[in-house]
Amino acid sequence: MPSAASSEAPSEAPNEATTAPWDVHRLPRAEGRTFLVTGGNAGIGYFVAEQLAGTGATVVLGSRDADKADAAAASIRSRVPDARVRHIRLDLADLASLKASAEALRSDRLDAVVHNAGVKFDQPGRRETGDGHEAMFGINHLGHFALTHWLAPLLAAAPEGRVVTTGSFAATSERLDLDDLESTRDYRPDRTYGRSKLAQMLFGFELDRRLRTAGSPVRSVVTHPGGALDSLTPPRPPLHAPTTGERLRGLPAGILVQGKEAAAWPAVRAVLDPSVSGGQLWAPRIFGLRGTPRLRPVRGHLADAEVAARLWSASRDLTGVEPEFGLG
């Protein structure tokens, strides 16, 4: 069965008719459901977690740092009365630890995972994870690929489990080098980061194709947050406390980009909106940089199923695991 990732996504008009009631400020209730947000202790991931907690769902923050996760949970509880939020240790750089992270959920089902966590290095000097993988590719892509394997039984046990993968505009101008996925020959920080995000997006679309082949009810959705600046982000002390001067200096940029609270909207919609389908790409409405979430077409190299399948095979070989939802 073809997926939306194999061709251009449906035009905006039909979808708008079915999703017109969606309001980013009035989210549907989700009591009884459980959502995991990787990197939910800071940045965009924090606001994804805060907004999901406001629906009555149980929100699990996946983070390496327990103190930062505790501070994020306390901040969410201060804004969301009776928030159901907790933390599991999650280190995407340590592939062998991910099985234990999935087991730490202590749940017989998981309604959605938001693959949000990531790293970006701006300075030269190639870095590696403890497993020997280039750090940005290893954490941003391989860690989430392997985590999805361990979460698959829990996602499959939910009525409509969702895997929401966070991409980036940085991916749109890059192409994967399938012979050098870990940038051993051509390491440039910006390029390597963009390729790691492209790998994540291709993974999300390829996962959708495999889920459809398997007849699984689990949906794989790809989002990107647009442009997100700290200076335009609402304060959440002690996690984020911009000075008045910083906020004023950031105001002109608000014409083109937005804060991290708004940047969380595409992922939140991908988790909650019943009209969202697998294989779709959701991004901010205005130039893909700011505004409410909009369905975007999946074009060009993002829709390259052959490259995505080869990436999948390489990722399986590099991690030693493979996300399976009843395949075979």
C-alpha positions in Angstrom: 0.0 0.0 0.0 1.7 3.3 -1.0 2.4 5.8 1.7 2.3 9.6 1.6 6.1 9.6 1.7 6.3 7.9 -1.7 4.9 10.9 -3.5 3.8 14.5 -2.9 1.5 14.8 0.1 -2.2 15.6 -0.5 -3.0 19.2 -1.2 -3.7 21.5 1.7 -7.4 22.2 0.9 -8.9 18.7 1.6 -7.0 18.4 4.9 -7.9 21.9 6.0 -11.6 20.9 5.7 -11.1 18.0 8.1 -8.8 19.7 10.6 -10.3 23.2 10.7 -11.3 22.9 14.4 -7.7 22.2 15.5 -6.6 24.9 18.0 -3.0 24.8 19.3 -4.3 26.5 22.5 -7.2 24.1 23.1 -5.8 20.7 22.8 -8.0 17.5 23.0 -8.0 15.6 26.2 -5.8 12.5 26.4 -6.4 11.0 29.8 -5.2 7.4 30.0 -2.6 7.8 27.3 1.2 7.7 27.7 3.7 9.7 25.7 7.5 9.6 25.7 9.4 12.7 24.7 13.1 12.2 24.1 15.0 15.3 25.3 11.9 16.5 27.1 13.9 18.3 29.7 14.9 21.3 27.7 14.3 23.4 24.5 11.5 22.4 22.1 11.2 19.0 23.8 10.3 20.7 27.1 7.4 22.6 25.5 6.2 19.5 23.7 6.1 17.8 27.1 4.4 20.7 28.8 1.7 21.0 26.2 1.0 17.2 26.2 0.9 17.2 30.0 -1.9 19.8 29.8 -4.1 17.1 28.0 -4.2 14.9 31.1 -1.9 12.3 29.6 1.1 10.7 31.3 4.2 12.3 29.9 7.6 10.7 30.3 10.7 12.8 29.9 13.6 10.8 28.4 16.8 12.5 29.5 20.4 11.6 30.5 20.4 14.1 33.4 18.1 13.3 36.2 18.5 16.7 37.8 17.6 18.5 34.7 14.6 16.2 34.2 13.4 16.8 37.7 13.7 20.6 37.2 11.7 20.3 34.0 9.0 18.1 35.7 8.7 20.7 38.5 8.3 23.5 36.0 5.5 21.5 34.2 3.7 20.8 37.4 3.9 24.5 38.4 2.0 25.4 35.2 -0.2 22.3 34.8 -2.2 21.3 37.9 -2.1 17.6 38.6 0.3 17.0 35.7 1.3 13.3 35.3 4.9 13.6 34.4 7.9 11.5 35.2 11.4 10.7 34.0 13.4 7.8 32.6 17.1 7.8 32.0 17.7 7.9 28.3 21.2 8.1 26.7 20.9 7.8 22.9 24.7 7.7 22.6 24.8 4.4 24.5 22.9 1.9 22.3 23.3 -1.0 24.8 21.4 1.1 27.4 18.2 1.6 25.3 16.6 -1.7 26.1 16.7 -0.8 29.8 15.3 2.6 29.1 12.3 1.0 27.3 11.8 -1.4 30.2 11.9 1.6 32.7 8.6 2.9 31.2 7.0 0.2 33.3 4.0 0.1 31.0 2.2 -2.4 28.8 1.7 0.2 26.1 3.0 3.5 24.7 0.7 5.7 22.7 3.4 7.9 21.2 7.1 8.6 21.2 8.4 12.0 20.1 11.9 11.6 18.8 13.0 15.1 19.7 16.4 14.8 21.4 19.5 15.8 19.4 22.9 17.4 19.4 24.5 20.0 17.1 28.2 20.8 17.2 29.4 24.1 15.6 33.1 23.7 16.1 35.4 21.5 13.9 36.7 18.3 15.4 34.8 15.1 14.7 33.4 13.5 17.9 32.3 10.0 18.5 29.9 8.3 20.9 31.1 5.6 23.3 30.0 3.0 20.6 32.4 4.6 18.1 29.8 6.3 15.9 30.1 9.9 14.7 28.2 11.7 17.5 25.5 13.7 15.6 24.6 10.8 13.3 24.9 8.4 16.2 22.7 10.3 18.7 20.2 12.0 16.3 19.6 9.1 14.1 21.0 5.7 15.2 19.9 6.2 18.8 16.4 6.9 17.8 16.4 4.0 15.3 17.5 1.6 18.0 15.1 3.0 20.6 12.2 2.5 18.2 13.1 -1.2 18.0 12.8 -1.6 21.8 9.6 0.5 21.9 7.9 -1.3 19.1 6.0 -3.9 21.2 4.6 -1.1 23.5 3.6 1.1 20.5 2.0 -1.9 18.8 0.0 -2.5 21.9 -1.7 0.9 21.8 -4.9 1.4 19.8 -3.1 3.8 17.4 0.5 4.2 18.5 2.5 7.0 16.9 6.2 7.6 16.2 6.8 11.3 15.7 10.3 12.1 14.3 11.6 15.7 14.5 13.4 16.8 11.3 14.9 20.1 10.4 15.2 22.6 7.6 18.9 21.8 7.7 18.1 18.5 6.1 16.5 20.0 3.0 19.8 21.2 1.5 21.8 18.1 2.2 22.1 14.7 0.6 23.2 11.5 2.3 26.6 9.9 1.3 25.6 6.3 1.7 29.3 5.3 1.5 30.3 7.7 4.3 27.2 8.0 6.6 29.4 8.8 9.6 31.5 11.5 7.9 34.8 9.8 8.3 36.1 11.5 5.1 34.0 14.6 4.8 33.4 16.1 8.3 32.0 19.6 8.4 29.8 20.3 11.5 26.9 22.0 9.7 26.8 19.4 6.9 27.1 16.5 9.2 24.3 17.8 11.4 22.1 18.4 8.3 22.7 14.9 7.1 21.9 13.4 10.6 18.5 15.2 10.5 17.9 14.1 6.9 18.6 10.5 8.1 16.0 11.0 10.8 13.4 12.2 8.3 14.1 9.4 5.8 13.8 6.9 8.7 10.4 8.3 9.6 9.1 8.0 6.0 10.6 4.5 5.6 9.2 3.4 8.9 5.8 4.4 7.6 6.2 2.4 4.4 7.1 -0.7 6.5 4.2 -0.2 8.9 1.8 0.0 6.0 3.2 -3.1 4.5 2.8 -4.9 7.8 -0.8 -3.7 8.1 0.1 -2.1 11.5 -2.1 0.6 13.0 1.0 2.4 14.3 1.6 5.7 12.4 5.0 7.2 11.6 4.8 11.0 11.2 7.6 13.5 10.5 7.7 17.1 11.7 10.0 20.0 11.7 9.7 22.9 14.1 10.7 25.8 11.8 12.9 28.5 13.2 13.1 28.7 17.0 15.0 31.3 19.0 15.6 31.4 22.7 15.0 35.1 22.7 11.4 34.6 21.5 10.7 31.7 23.9 8.5 32.3 27.0 10.5 32.2 30.2 10.4 29.0 32.2 12.8 29.7 35.1 15.1 28.2 36.1 15.1 26.2 32.8 15.0 29.3 30.6 15.1 32.9 32.0 16.0 35.4 29.2 16.7 39.0 30.3 14.5 41.8 29.2 17.3 43.0 26.9 17.6 39.6 25.3 13.9 39.4 24.6 13.8 42.9 23.2 16.7 42.2 20.9 14.9 39.1 19.6 11.7 40.8 18.7 12.6 41.8 15.1 13.3 38.2 14.3 9.7 37.4 15.2 8.7 38.5 11.7 10.4 35.3 10.3 10.8 32.8 13.2 9.3 32.0 16.5 10.0 30.8 20.0 10.3 27.2 21.1 6.8 27.1 22.6 5.4 27.6 19.1 8.0 25.3 17.6 6.6 22.5 19.6 3.2 22.7 17.9 3.9 20.5 14.9 5.0 17.6 17.1 2.1 18.1 19.5 -0.4 18.0 16.6 1.2 14.9 15.2 0.7 13.2 18.5 -2.8 14.2 19.2 -4.7 15.0 16.0 -6.8 12.0 14.9 -6.8 13.2 11.3 -3.0 13.0 11.0 -1.9 10.1 8.9 1.3 8.1 8.7 3.9 9.3 6.2 2.9 13.0 6.5 5.2 15.9 7.1 3.9 18.7 9.4 5.7 22.1 9.8 4.9 25.7 10.6 2.4 27.4 8.2 4.4 30.6 7.3 7.3 29.6 4.9 7.8 26.6 7.1 9.4 28.8 9.7 6.7 30.1 12.0 3.0 29.8 12.7 0.5 27.0 13.3 1.2 23.5 12.0 0.4 22.8 8.4 0.6 19.7 6.2 3.6 20.0 3.8 4.3 18.1 0.6 7.0 15.4 0.8 9.1 16.0 -2.3 12.5 15.4 -3.9 15.1 13.6 -1.9 12.8 13.4 1.2 10.6 11.0 -0.9 13.5 8.9 -2.2 12.4 5.4 -1.1 15.5 3.7 -2.5 17.9 5.9 -0.4 15.7 5.5 2.6 15.7 1.7 2.3 19.5 1.6 1.9 19.8 3.9 5.0 17.5 1.5 6.9 19.7 -1.5 6.1 22.9 0.4 7.0 21.3 1.5 10.3 20.3 -2.1 11.1 23.9 -3.2 10.5 25.3 -0.3 12.6 23.0 -0.8 15.6 22.5 -4.6 15.5 18.7 -4.1 15.9 15.8 -3.3 13.6 12.3 -1.7 14.4 9.8 -4.4 13.6 6.0 -4.2 13.9 4.8 -7.6 12.8 7.0 -7.6 9.6 7.7 -11.0 8.1 
